[in-house]
Each structure stands twice: as C-alpha cells, then as structure tokens.
Amino acid sequence: MLLTLALAYALATPPTPRQAIAQVLTTQTAAWNRGDIPGFMAGYWHSDSLVFIGRKGPTYGWQPTLDNYRRSYPDAAQMGQLDFSGLRITLLSPEAAQVVGHWHLARPGVAAGDLQGYFLLVFQRIKGQWVIVADHTSST
C-alpha cells in the first residue's frame, strides 16, 4: 500500500521547471534520432517570434526554422544521431530559463563527418508548456 501511495504521489506531482525543460530536450533528441524533424521542432515555440541564430545569422519564425533544418538535414544519414551534454539549466524567473550545453551529431556514413558545437537556449513557459523561444547554436 505504501508503494501505491508513493507512486500516486509521484504521478500527481508536477515536474519542476528544470525537469520539464530537461524532458523537452530528451524528447527533442529522441525525435531527431528517429529522423523526425517536425517532432524535434515541437520543442520550439510555434510562433513567428521564435528566433534561431546559427552560422548564417538569425532566422525568425517556426516555419522558416523548420525549413532550414529540412534543407540542412535532408535525410537520416545527414541528421545522424544527436546527443546533448554538459547541460546547465538556469531559471531566470518562474516563467523563463536558459540552457547552455554541447551538441554532437554522430554521422559515421557522411563524408563531412560528425558535427558538434554549443548552444544557448532561452525557454519560456507559455500556456503551461516550456518551449524554446530563442536558440543560438554554434558549431566548432
């Protein structure tokens, strides 16, 4: 009975902001690794105000960001297998956080080889969900 109560409490307790944000990143990684770019993009704010800053400069909007990912990673081999490491989640307020981390794409069958770099994500809780509203990603 004690185990049942503990399980019920665990299921009823909402995740902390850090846990919820980490779950977004875990879900994104799983989507990427199965070749699902739209699933990966579910972690981003579906808004024209989303900003992604990469080596080509800023891209504004969810759809243009999705289109850029599709152009840059046209197939599973180019997408490779993604992993994040060194995550540092910092709450800025009850409704905002930043995440700094390292990304790595293992791409053994691609002539250009593996890709990696660092990122700074700004998360915001919108309508009860933590989403990425700004992404500054660099490659090394």
N, C-alpha and C positions, 0 to 999 in steps of 0.2 A: 504494500500500500504506500509506503514511503517513497518507493521508486516511482510509482504512478503520480504522486503529488509533485515530486521533483520534476518529472517530465512535463506535467501540465503547466507548472510554473515557468519552465524554460520555454515552452511553446507560447505562453501568454505574454512573456516579457519581450517588449520590442528591442531590436538590436540597438546598441549605442551608435552614435553617428560614425565613429571610427569603424565599427563592424559593418555598418550599412555601406560605407564607402569602399571598404575592402571587398565586400561582396560584389559591388558594381565592377570592380577591376577583375575579380575572379570570373564573373560572368562574361566580361569582355574577352578575356583570354580564352575561355572555352569556345566562344563563338568564333573568334579568329582562327583557332586551331582546327575547327571543323570547316573552315572556308566560308563562313557566314559573315560577310561584311555588314549587311543590314543589322544582323544580330549584335555585332560589335558596336555599331552606331547607336544601339538602343541605350547605351550608357551616356550618350550626349544629349544635351538639351535640344529638343526638336523645335528650333526657332531660327529665324533669320538673324538673330542677335548672337548666336554661337560664333566664337572666333577660334580658328585654328591657325597657329603660326608655325610654319615649317621653313625649310631652306629657301622656298620660293616667295616667302613673305606671308602676310595674313590672307586667310580665306574667311569670308563671313557667310554664315548660314549653314544649316544642317545639310541641305541637299547638295550645295557645292562641295562640302567636305566629303560627303558620301561619294560624289562623282570623282573627286580627286583620289580617294582610296581605290575606287574601282579601276581608274586609269593606271595608277601606280602598281597595283597588285592584281593583274588580270586573271591569274589562275592560282591554284593551290601551291604550285612549286614556288612562285614568286612570293606568295604570302608566307610560306614556311611555317615554323612553329614558334609562337610568341611566348616569351616569359618576361615577367616583371620582377625586379629585385630591388633591395635597398629602399623599400617604400618608407617614406616619412610623412605621416598624415598629421597635419596641424589644424586644429579647429581655430577659425578666426572669429566665429560668433556661433550662436546656436543654429544659424541657417547657412553658414559658409565655412569652407575649409580649403586648404591647399594640400596637394600631394606632390612630393618630389620623389623621383625614382629613376631607375635604369630600365631600359627595354632592350631585348635581344630577340632577333629573328634568326633561328637556325634554318639555313637553306642549303642543305648538302648537294642538291641537284642543280643548283643555279650557278652559272659561270661567275657572276658578280659576287657570289659567296654570301656569308652571313652579314647582317646589318645590326647595328646597335647604336645606342645613344642614351640621352637623358631627357626627362620631361618634367614640366611643371604644369599641373592641372589645377584649375580652380573649380571647386564643386559648390553647388548651391542646392539647398533643399527647396524644391518647387512642387507645390501641390502634394507635399508629404514624401516626395521621392528625391533622393540625392542624384544629381546629374552633373555632368561636366559642362560648364558654361564657357570655359576658356582652356585651351590646350596649347602650350608652347613646347614643341618637340624638336630636338636637335639630334643629328647623327654624328658619330665620331669616326 
